[in-house]
Amino acid sequence: MNTILYKASPVGELIDADEKDGIIKGYGSYFGNKDSDNDVIMKGAYKKTIAENGERVKYLYQHDMNQPIGKMNELYEDDKGLVFVAEIAKTQLGKDVVELMKSGVITENSVGIMPIQKQDKGDYREINEVKLYEISAVTLAANDQAKILDVKGNVDVEKLSKRYDNLCKLIRKGDISDEMGFAIEAEILKLKSLFVEFTKPIDEITSPDVEIKNNDSDVLNYLLNSLKN
């Protein structure tokens, strides 16, 4: 199943943050190291997507397509991993993110990718080609699922609904550019991956009995109907 994955580069691998010029240089991901999902991205995995879609890749804040903060001036692989040089827009958010980086609050970058060529190696999965949608400045606690969960861990229907509404507004405008189409595709795949995660079957052996409340059923029906429409 093709869904978007988020792969963070380790803490401290922001190469540079220039507040005056708004230039960020860092690694989006590394080659050859096994991550928490037991995936290993190999050198060359980004080569094709950079050639075909490199100009469309944007620098976002917290993997949120509604919070773009910069464009890519450079995007390439070296022996260590995926290197990017992003020019941050001089918006308040852009300035804030650069300041948070310089002060050490934001110390990670993360890529939004779809694995294209992968091989099961037993205790890990080797990824040899990916489609790169975006690179984001992220905090340690930030992840896409947390954005649509409430404090009790339930799906926040309002936030999820707004994401669908944003997509509908973009599509209704018509005359969609290739860049906008690329962003819309990425957002749809994000929502798909979240839906898959939230609707995974529960292990009957290890899971406790849970009383299904009416509002829980309503949430599930809402998600199913949204994906069908």
Solvent accessible surface area in square Angstrom, and as a share of the most:
residue,aa,sasa,rsa
1,M,171,0.76
2,N,75,0.38
3,T,23,0.14
4,I,5,0.03
5,L,41,0.21
6,Y,62,0.23
7,K,11,0.05
8,A,58,0.45
9,S,2,0.01
10,P,64,0.40
11,V,85,0.49
12,G,54,0.52
13,E,47,0.21
14,L,37,0.19
15,I,85,0.43
16,D,76,0.39
17,A,15,0.12
18,D,50,0.26
19,E,94,0.42
20,K,171,0.72
21,D,80,0.41
22,G,4,0.04
23,I,48,0.24
24,I,0,0.00
25,K,67,0.28
26,G,0,0.00
27,Y,21,0.08
28,G,0,0.00
29,S,4,0.03
30,Y,29,0.11
31,F,27,0.11
32,G,53,0.51
33,N,69,0.35
34,K,103,0.44
35,D,43,0.22
36,S,115,0.74
37,D,84,0.44
38,N,74,0.38
39,D,5,0.02
40,V,13,0.07
41,I,8,0.04
42,M,64,0.29
43,K,119,0.51
44,G,32,0.31
45,A,0,0.00
46,Y,0,0.00
47,K,152,0.64
48,K,108,0.46
49,T,5,0.03
50,I,38,0.20
51,A,88,0.68
52,E,106,0.48
53,N,17,0.09
54,G,12,0.12
55,E,166,0.74
56,R,68,0.25
57,V,2,0.01
58,K,74,0.31
59,Y,0,0.00
60,L,11,0.05
61,Y,38,0.14
62,Q,18,0.08
63,H,7,0.03
64,D,31,0.16
65,M,34,0.15
66,N,82,0.42
67,Q,55,0.24
68,P,80,0.50
69,I,2,0.01
70,G,11,0.10
71,K,111,0.47
72,M,30,0.13
73,N,74,0.38
74,E,89,0.40
75,L,24,0.12
76,Y,82,0.31
77,E,40,0.18
78,D,46,0.24
79,D,117,0.61
80,K,97,0.41
81,G,0,0.00
82,L,0,0.00
83,V,3,0.02
84,F,0,0.00
85,V,15,0.09
86,A,0,0.00
87,E,68,0.31
88,I,5,0.02
89,A,49,0.38
90,K,136,0.58
91,T,74,0.43
92,Q,125,0.56
93,L,54,0.27
94,G,1,0.01
95,K,108,0.46
96,D,60,0.31
97,V,1,0.00
98,V,4,0.02
99,E,84,0.38
100,L,58,0.29
101,M,12,0.05
102,K,104,0.44
103,S,71,0.46
104,G,43,0.41
105,V,90,0.52
106,I,2,0.01
107,T,34,0.20
108,E,21,0.09
109,N,2,0.01
110,S,4,0.03
111,V,0,0.00
112,G,0,0.00
113,I,0,0.00
114,M,17,0.08
115,P,9,0.05
116,I,77,0.39
117,Q,100,0.45
118,K,83,0.35
119,Q,93,0.41
120,D,120,0.62
121,K,88,0.37
122,G,70,0.67
123,D,99,0.51
124,Y,66,0.25
125,R,74,0.27
126,E,27,0.12
127,I,0,0.00
128,N,45,0.23
129,E,25,0.11
130,V,2,0.01
131,K,50,0.21
132,L,0,0.00
133,Y,6,0.02
134,E,7,0.03
135,I,0,0.00
136,S,0,0.00
137,A,0,0.00
138,V,8,0.05
139,T,39,0.23
140,L,137,0.68
141,A,90,0.70
142,A,31,0.24
143,N,75,0.39
144,D,4,0.02
145,Q,65,0.29
146,A,49,0.38
147,K,56,0.24
148,I,1,0.01
149,L,51,0.25
150,D,56,0.29
151,V,153,0.88
152,K,170,0.72
153,G,46,0.45
154,N,67,0.34
155,V,25,0.14
156,D,31,0.16
157,V,51,0.30
158,E,115,0.51
159,K,95,0.40
160,L,4,0.02
161,S,28,0.18
162,K,112,0.48
163,R,30,0.11
164,Y,37,0.14
165,D,69,0.36
166,N,48,0.25
167,L,10,0.05
168,C,56,0.33
169,K,117,0.49
170,L,34,0.17
171,I,92,0.47
172,R,180,0.66
173,K,159,0.67
174,G,33,0.32
175,D,152,0.79
176,I,67,0.34
177,S,58,0.38
178,D,94,0.49
179,E,84,0.38
180,M,71,0.32
181,G,29,0.28
182,F,10,0.04
183,A,32,0.25
184,I,13,0.07
185,E,64,0.29
186,A,8,0.06
187,E,6,0.03
188,I,85,0.43
189,L,21,0.11
190,K,2,0.01
191,L,5,0.02
192,K,71,0.30
193,S,21,0.13
194,L,7,0.03
195,F,33,0.14
196,V,48,0.27
197,E,65,0.29
198,F,57,0.24
199,T,50,0.29
200,K,115,0.49
201,P,129,0.81
202,I,122,0.62
203,D,76,0.40
204,E,166,0.74
205,I,161,0.82
206,T,105,0.61
207,S,35,0.23
208,P,107,0.67
209,D,148,0.76
210,V,111,0.64
211,E,140,0.63
212,I,134,0.68
213,K,126,0.53
214,N,131,0.67
215,N,88,0.45
216,D,58,0.30
217,S,45,0.29
218,D,88,0.45
219,V,29,0.17
220,L,81,0.40
221,N,77,0.40
222,Y,72,0.27
223,L,6,0.03
224,L,69,0.35
225,N,78,0.40
226,S,24,0.16
227,L,74,0.37
228,K,160,0.68
229,N,155,0.80
